[in-house]
């Protein structure tokens, strides 16, 4: 279902954002190794979010095409 696909995409976008915030915090503290770890994690979630977003979009388009046309 498109709803599940959109929920999955949102989850990964949220995880990516959380990891980016953690990377920024560690960078501000001068903890560059920890920053790098969080940045790599963020990139992984961003990649998954992008893939999930594309799948969600495809499912939404498919569902829209198969929906019956309403008439007044």
Phi and psi in degrees as a GROMACS rama.xvg file:
@    title "Ramachandran Plot"
@    xaxis  label "Phi"
@    yaxis  label "Psi"
@TYPE xy
-58.5149  -35.5551  UNK-2
-58.8814  -45.7527  UNK-3
-63.41  -39.8876  UNK-4
-65.6555  -41.5033  UNK-5
-66.9266  -36.93  UNK-6
-64.3102  -41.6597  UNK-7
-62.9579  -44.8174  UNK-8
-60.6896  -44.8685  UNK-9
-61.1623  -41.9312  UNK-10
-56.7875  -49.0611  UNK-11
-69.6641  -34.466  UNK-12
-63.083  -42.3213  UNK-13
-64.5358  -42.4466  UNK-14
-65.1402  -39.5513  UNK-15
-62.5338  -44.7007  UNK-16
-61.4065  -42.9131  UNK-17
-61.4248  -43.2626  UNK-18
-68.663  -36.2221  UNK-19
-64.8157  -40.9459  UNK-20
-63.3766  -41.2951  UNK-21
-64.5032  -39.8893  UNK-22
-62.7906  -42.8982  UNK-23
-62.9613  -42.5292  UNK-24
-61.6414  -44.7222  UNK-25
-66.9053  -37.6143  UNK-26
-62.3748  -43.1844  UNK-27
-62.4391  -29.2047  UNK-28
-83.033  -7.69494  UNK-29
83.7873  10.1939  UNK-30
-89.4295  76.9879  UNK-31
-70.1213  -31.0862  UNK-32
-66.9311  -44.0271  UNK-33
-65.5338  -38.5172  UNK-34
-58.6041  -46.4536  UNK-35
-60.5819  -42.0974  UNK-36
-62.1868  -44.7522  UNK-37
-67.2027  -36.158  UNK-38
-65.7543  -40.5681  UNK-39
-64.3068  -43.6083  UNK-40
-60.7129  -43.3266  UNK-41
-60.6578  -42.6646  UNK-42
-62.6066  -39.9048  UNK-43
-62.2387  -44.8872  UNK-44
-67.0972  -36.5687  UNK-45
-62.6683  -41.3167  UNK-46
-62.8651  -46.0142  UNK-47
-64.1089  -38.0549  UNK-48
-64.379  -41.2116  UNK-49
-62.928  -46.06  UNK-50
-62.6934  -44.9408  UNK-51
-64.9195  -36.5289  UNK-52
-63.5333  -42.0106  UNK-53
-64.0942  -42.8853  UNK-54
-63.6701  -44.4667  UNK-55
-60.5195  -42.66  UNK-56
-62.733  -45.7015  UNK-57
-59.8612  -43.3387  UNK-58
-65.3941  -38.0803  UNK-59
-65.4686  -41.7568  UNK-60
-64.7099  -44.8022  UNK-61
-59.9948  -43.3417  UNK-62
-65.4417  -40.4036  UNK-63
-63.7646  -38.3925  UNK-64
-67.6222  -32.4537  UNK-65
-89.6465  -8.05612  UNK-66
-71.8897  140.25  UNK-67
-65.3082  146.875  UNK-68
-81.0462  129.603  UNK-69
-88.7181  141.685  UNK-70
-124.567  150.373  UNK-71
